[in-house]
Amino acid sequence: NATVHYNRSGHQTIVYQKELKDHTKAVNEVFTLLIGKDGVLSDLNEIYAIGHRVVHGGEKFKKSTLIDDKVISTIQKLSSLAPLHNPPNLAGILATKELLPNIPQVAIFDTAFHSTIPDFAYIYALPFEWYEKYGIRRYGFHGSSHLYVSRRAAVMLDKHIKDTNLITLHIGNGVSFCAIKSGASIDTSMGFTPLQGAVMGTRCGDIDPAIPLYMQEKLKLSPAQMMDILNKKSGLLGITGKYYDRRDIINNAKIDINSIDELDTENLIGDIEQEHLSIFKKAEEGDPRCMLALQIEAYEIRKYLGSYFFALNGYLDAIVFTAGVGENSPLLRYMVLRKLENLGIILDKDKNLKADSSTGEIAITKDYSKVKVFVIPTDEERVFIEDTIAVLSGNYKSHISYEYSFQKKNYKPLK
């Protein structure tokens, strides 16, 4: 059975289970809800167009694209690069085409935003023919989220996006970071697949590539079994052995911001040792592996911030936290941002404590902080809507040149 969630603004969320054997039946169920008693349409003919999120566009699609038979065929061919994502994306497209054959459809690709990354940042140090023959390279994901929050950050800075340098941190169950120079992605943490990068809820992120081969031999695992472990049983879940939800991890670590000591020793090694012991002392009554998981995540985020700071030649206007964890975990943000005054990042503890998805867009640094830090709720659906309309209107050349409504000062985000 499928669980259906239907949420209409100002109305109670409808949740129910129903047997939906394929994507056509599932899409038809959505259409039925839209024109039902709790719907927002009187007739399906009111639908102007349909936008689809497609995770992997490879090197073929560098912008959102009107879907035709050729595009469908190419998305299908790219499924080998994203076997867990592109097939269901394509199934949704085909189901919609079957039910509403005369309605135009647009594909919005996760990877398109990162098409501006230079080759020296996306080529792996592997046999070059692997890239030429099989497309092995860094692609990056969460593109629509990075696009949206970067444009909103420019508005908050009172600058045009082409005059801003940013680091955007999309932290949910999946995690990806992006270095953005003059509005364009120049590097990102996810790679050939969404498995690469910082530690995630259930994905391992960056590890020594010899480890899976070593453990496959030790445990007599198939490649499919190993991929399942790396994607679904690793990350924070692997470290804690129980939890991948940051709320559970924080609650079971029994630690909050006030229990992290501010240490002012001059000896760097001593500082690190004392800080490590201090945090664990505070967590004695909790689960030490949960505290370890939090420390690992915060440390990895700090490493990426440092590398992207250099990738931007030291010119950084703002850092953005977004997505479920980035928006709603003051503790993780504090662990990442503390003691960075020498880099011009001066955290406002009170603002950080208050910031979450419900507060909307907010700066959590002091007014005099050279580098600003923002918490910005993401809105990928807004990107899907505007790209779909722009492609059909003929006004869309690329995400770099297109001016979105949310780049305007008078735009009011939905909380």
LUMBA-575907 format. One record per residue (C-alpha): residue in three letters; x, y, z negated. Coordinates in pm, whole numbers, padded with zeros to 5 digits, always signed. Each point is the difference from the previous one (the first is absolute). Layout:
N
ALAXYZ;...
% end
This chain:
415
ASN+00000+00000+00000;ALA+00105+00358+00065;THR-00041+00275-00260;VAL-00153+00312+00152;HIS+00057+00343-00157;TYR-00208+00289+00134;ASN+00071+00343-00145;ARG-00197+00305+00105;SER+00087+00338-00148;GLY-00241+00093-00277;HIS-00148-00349-00018;GLN+00068-00309-00206;THR+00245-00245+00157;ILE-00169-00309+00142;VAL+00189-00327-00053;TYR-00120-00341+00109;GLN+00122-00331+00141;LYS-00104-00144+00333;GLU+00118-00276+00229;LEU+00168+00170+00296;LYS+00174-00261+00209;ASP+00186+00229+00240;HIS+00091+00361+00071;THR-00297+00053+00232;LYS-00243-00089-00278;ALA+00196+00215-00246;VAL+00000+00305+00229;ASN-00369-00052+00072;GLU-00064+00001-00376;VAL+00171+00339-00024;PHE-00215+00137+00282;THR-00312-00136-00171;LEU+00091+00186-00320;LEU+00061+00323+00190;ILE-00355+00004+00140;GLY-00174-00165-00297;LYS-00198+00168-00277;ASP+00323+00112-00168;GLY+00169+00085+00328;VAL+00116+00329+00147;LEU-00113-00063+00359;SER-00346-00034+00150;ASP+00133-00185+00302;LEU+00333-00150+00115;ASN-00018+00227+00305;GLU+00107+00280-00234;ILE+00349-00152-00014;TYR+00230+00212+00217;ALA+00313-00215-00024;ILE+00174-00256-00219;GLY+00355+00022-00132;HIS+00196-00310-00101;ARG+00306-00020-00220;VAL+00254-00231+00168;VAL+00302-00082-00212;HIS+00263-00071+00265;GLY+00044+00188+00326;GLY+00360-00107+00058;GLU+00186+00228+00241;LYS-00294-00001+00240;PHE-00226+00240-00190;LYS+00149+00321-00135;LYS-00332+00176-00046;SER-00368-00076-00048;THR-00145-00143+00320;LEU-00334-00054+00175;ILE-00070-00374+00002;ASP-00044-00178+00332;ASP+00068-00355+00117;LYS+00370+00073+00049;VAL+00033+00139-00353;ILE-00183-00303-00140;SER+00239-00232+00185;THR+00304+00189-00133;ILE-00127-00005-00359;GLN-00047-00374+00037;LYS+00358-00042+00125;LEU+00127+00203-00295;SER-00168-00240-00243;SER+00325-00197-00022;LEU+00151+00305-00175;ALA-00286+00020-00251;PRO-00174-00340-00015;LEU-00181+00084-00325;HIS-00134+00337+00115;ASN-00043+00044+00376;PRO-00224-00306+00062;PRO-00273+00118-00243;ASN+00041+00358+00130;LEU-00057-00131+00352;ALA-00294-00215-00111;GLY-00171+00314-00131;ILE+00058+00178+00331;LEU-00141-00290+00203;ALA-00300-00037-00232;THR-00082+00369+00032;LYS+00042-00014+00376;GLU-00244-00291+00015;LEU-00263+00173-00214;LEU+00040+00353+00140;PRO+00156-00045+00345;ASN-00063+00358+00115;ILE+00149+00177-00301;PRO+00364+00114+00045;GLN+00253-00135-00248;VAL+00337+00140-00108;ALA+00293-00183-00161;ILE+00195+00183-00271;PHE+00333-00174-00061;ASP+00176-00015-00337;THR+00335-00005+00176;ALA-00058+00301+00230;PHE+00094+00265-00257;HIS+00345-00158-00032;SER+00069-00001+00376;THR+00218+00309-00052;ILE+00256-00190-00210;PRO+00341+00009+00178;ASP+00160-00321+00122;PHE+00282+00014-00256;ALA-00268-00023-00271;TYR-00212-00274+00155;ILE+00256-00240+00152;TYR+00105-00286-00228;ALA+00359-00125-00014;LEU-00095-00322+00179;PRO+00077-00129+00351;PHE-00117+00288+00222;GLU-00175-00234+00242;TRP-00246-00084-00279;TYR-00123+00357+00028;GLU+00000-00006+00380;LYS-00173-00337+00037;TYR-00215-00031-00312;GLY-00055+00355-00123;ILE+00182-00054-00330;ARG+00031+00347-00155;ARG-00142+00218-00277;TYR-00354+00114+00079;GLY-00148+00131-00326;PHE-00362+00004-00113;HIS-00258+00209-00192;GLY+00049+00259+00274;SER-00342+00165-00034;SER+00051+00047-00374;HIS+00345+00156+00043;LEU-00139+00225+00274;TYR-00293+00123-00209;VAL+00186+00075-00323;SER+00293+00162+00180;ARG-00235+00245+00173;ARG-00179+00073-00327;ALA+00335+00055-00175;ALA+00096+00259+00262;VAL-00324+00186-00075;MET+00075-00008-00373;LEU+00347+00138+00074;ASP-00158+00272+00217;LYS+00220-00109+00289;HIS-00054-00142+00346;ILE+00072-00371+00015;LYS+00284+00061+00247;ASP+00174+00212-00265;THR-00012-00262-00276;ASN+00214-00291-00115;LEU-00180-00256-00215;ILE+00027-00340-00163;THR-00337-00173-00023;LEU-00052-00293-00238;HIS-00298-00224+00078;ILE-00023-00223-00308;GLY-00283-00250-00019;ASN+00010-00378+00003;GLY+00195+00058+00321;VAL+00276+00259-00028;SER+00171+00210+00264;PHE+00203+00319-00001;CYS+00073+00243+00280;ALA+00258+00273+00064;ILE-00167+00271+00207;LYS+00201+00272+00172;SER-00185+00286+00169;GLY-00319-00205-00006;ALA+00150-00313+00159;SER+00087-00332-00163;ILE+00377-00056+00011;ASP+00016-00305-00229;THR-00234-00228-00191;SER+00038-00283-00248;MET-00210-00273+00160;GLY+00165-00170+00294;PHE-00073-00262+00263;THR-00286-00108-00227;PRO-00162+00150-00312;LEU+00215-00238-00207;GLN+00309+00224+00002;GLY+00051+00297-00229;ALA-00052+00067-00369;VAL-00143-00261-00236;MET-00379-00029+00042;GLY-00291-00163-00177;THR+00055-00346+00148;ARG+00267+00062+00269;CYS+00368-00029-00082;GLY+00125+00303+00193;ASP+00376+00028+00061;ILE+00190-00318-00090;ASP+00312-00181+00116;PRO-00120-00179+00318;ALA+00200-00310-00097;ILE-00224-00061-00303;PRO-00301-00138+00193;LEU+00225-00236+00198;TYR+00170-00117-00319;MET-00329-00060-00183;GLN-00161-00167+00301;GLU+00271-00263-00015;LYS-00013-00029-00380;LEU-00379-00037-00018;LYS-00051-00170+00338;LEU-00237+00274+00118;SER-00129+00061+00350;PRO+00039+00347+00158;ALA-00375+00057-00048;GLN+00024-00090-00370;MET+00294+00235-00047;MET-00183+00286+00174;ASP-00298-00061-00227;ILE+00223+00028-00308;LEU+00173+00316+00124;ASN-00329+00169+00090;LYS-00242-00122-00266;LYS+00193-00133-00301;SER+00294+00240-00032;GLY+00035+00369-00081;LEU-00136+00113-00336;LEU-00205-00319-00022;GLY+00316-00205+00037;ILE+00184+00200-00267;THR-00279-00003-00259;GLY-00129-00346+00088;LYS-00355+00126-00061;TYR-00080+00345+00131;TYR+00022+00209+00316;ASP-00242+00276-00103;ARG+00204+00284-00156;ARG-00276+00064-00255;ASP+00036-00354-00133;ILE+00378+00029+00000;ILE-00001+00330-00190;ASN-00261-00121-00251;ASN+00192-00319-00073;ALA+00334+00179-00027;LYS-00162+00210-00277;ILE+00192+00311+00093;ASP-00097+00351+00097;ILE+00178+00316+00103;ASN+00047+00118-00358;SER+00197-00314-00091;ILE+00270+00063+00261;ASP+00273+00190-00183;GLU+00165+00304+00152;LEU+00371-00077-00029;ASP+00250+00281+00046;THR+00331-00181-00023;GLU+00273+00105+00239;ASN+00136-00350+00055;LEU-00186-00142+00301;ILE+00057-00368-00079;GLY-00085+00052-00364;ASP-00311+00191+00100;ILE-00121-00284+00220;GLU+00068-00262-00269;GLN-00172+00201-00273;GLU-00297+00076+00221;HIS-00040-00367+00092;LEU+00017-00110-00364;SER-00227+00283-00114;ILE-00274-00089+00246;PHE+00016-00367-00088;LYS-00003+00078-00372;LYS-00324+00189+00050;ALA-00141-00298+00190;GLU+00095-00262-00262;GLU-00364-00075-00074;GLY-00091-00014+00365;ASP+00113-00210+00294;PRO+00366+00074+00082;ARG-00040-00130+00355;CYS-00274+00256+00060;MET+00236+00273-00117;LEU+00273-00143+00219;ALA-00236+00008+00299;LEU-00075+00368-00061;GLN+00369+00082-00031;ILE+00083-00186+00320;GLU-00273+00180+00192;ALA+00097+00345-00128;TYR+00369-00065+00066;GLU-00065-00111+00358;ILE-00213+00307+00069;ARG+00281+00221-00133;LYS+00250-00174+00230;TYR-00219+00068+00303;LEU-00047+00362-00105;GLY+00377+00039-00017;SER+00061-00156+00340;TYR-00272+00206+00168;PHE+00129+00318-00166;PHE+00327-00060+00184;ALA-00180-00099+00322;LEU-00162+00345-00012;ASN+00344+00159-00048;GLY-00096+00115-00348;TYR-00280+00225+00127;LEU-00314-00116-00179;ASP-00314+00206-00055;ALA-00218-00251-00181;ILE-00062-00358-00110;VAL-00352-00142+00028;PHE-00151-00282-00205;THR-00307-00162+00154;ALA-00215-00318+00012;GLY-00148-00186-00296;VAL+00309-00020-00222;GLY+00173+00314+00121;GLU-00311+00203-00073;ASN-00095-00162-00331;SER+00312-00100-00193;PRO+00153+00290-00197;LEU+00236-00247-00169;LEU+00154-00125+00325;ARG+00030+00356+00133;TYR+00173+00105-00321;MET+00242-00292+00011;VAL+00087+00095+00358;LEU+00032+00376-00045;ARG+00157+00048-00343;LYS+00346+00153-00023;LEU+00016+00122+00359;GLU+00047+00366-00086;ASN+00339+00005+00175;LEU-00182-00076+00325;GLY-00240+00287-00055;ILE-00289-00220-00118;ILE-00147+00127-00327;LEU-00299-00204-00111;ASP-00290+00155-00191;LYS-00095-00276-00244;ASP-00346+00136-00075;LYS-00095+00034+00367;ASN+00136-00347+00069;LEU-00211-00152-00279;LYS-00319+00160+00133;ALA+00052-00083+00368;ASP-00194-00288+00155;SER-00229-00066+00296;SER-00287+00191-00161;THR+00199+00323-00047;GLY+00064+00030+00371;GLU+00314+00158+00140;ILE+00230+00132-00270;ALA+00361+00104-00057;ILE+00157-00179-00298;THR+00323+00201-00011;LYS+00068+00333-00169;ASP-00072+00309+00207;TYR+00373+00075+00016;SER+00096-00351+00114;LYS+00200+00034+00323;VAL-00136-00331+00129;LYS-00373-00039-00051;VAL-00167-00330-00086;PHE-00362-00048+00101;VAL-00262-00261-00075;ILE-00221-00012+00311;PRO-00285-00252+00038;THR+00038-00157+00342;ASP-00277-00002+00259;GLU+00092-00235+00282;GLU-00361-00012+00118;ARG+00014+00373+00074;VAL+00294-00067+00232;PHE-00193-00281+00171;ILE-00299+00230+00055;GLU+00198+00293+00136;ASP+00223-00213+00223;THR-00305-00172+00147;ILE-00173+00329+00080;ALA+00321+00158+00133;VAL+00082-00292+00231;LEU-00350+00005+00150;SER-00004+00378+00039;GLY+00330-00003+00189;ASN+00168+00232-00252;TYR+00238-00258-00142;LYS+00354-00043+00131;SER+00169-00126-00318;HIS-00026+00028-00376;ILE+00299+00236+00003;SER-00160+00268+00217;TYR-00363-00044-00105;GLU-00138+00244-00258;TYR-00229-00183-00242;SER-00282+00168-00191;PHE+00173-00091-00327;GLN+00299+00213+00099;LYS-00214+00311-00048;LYS+00004+00197-00325;ASN-00379+00001-00031;TYR-00029-00380+00027;LYS-00156-00153-00311;PRO+00098-00363-00063;LEU-00255-00244-00133;LYS+00087-00095-00359;
% end
